[in-house]
């Protein structure tokens, strides 16, 4: 039987995980088996730059925290080595960064994830990893809106220039 001190520290860790998961825009669980220290360092740096928190967690503690916040779909993937990447503001960043690394590795695998409280299985997380980030999508939207406006401005300028020459 574990001591009261051990149980207390585990309960505190579960509560801390619950808070992180509740405030997350998205999170992704991965099987990090086979990753080298050098690759892990590069991966962690790119996740930090994207404001994504990444850490290894015990399956039992993570399972308890997920259960406590009403996410019971993750039970089947909580086995083996598990790391979690949590983003508070970007729904695609964890899946995108980890998905790029998983494509290059034979042993590093995406397990499952969650976006805005909705469970994503492995296939859905892989599909999500291919979607550009929120900033890129917004830039593409602005670019597509800006194109017709620029053409209209050029057309109006051509009419003004033509009428100015005729006068």
Order of alpha helices (4+ residues) and beta strands (2+ residues): alpha-beta-alpha-beta-alpha-beta-alpha-beta-beta-alpha-alpha
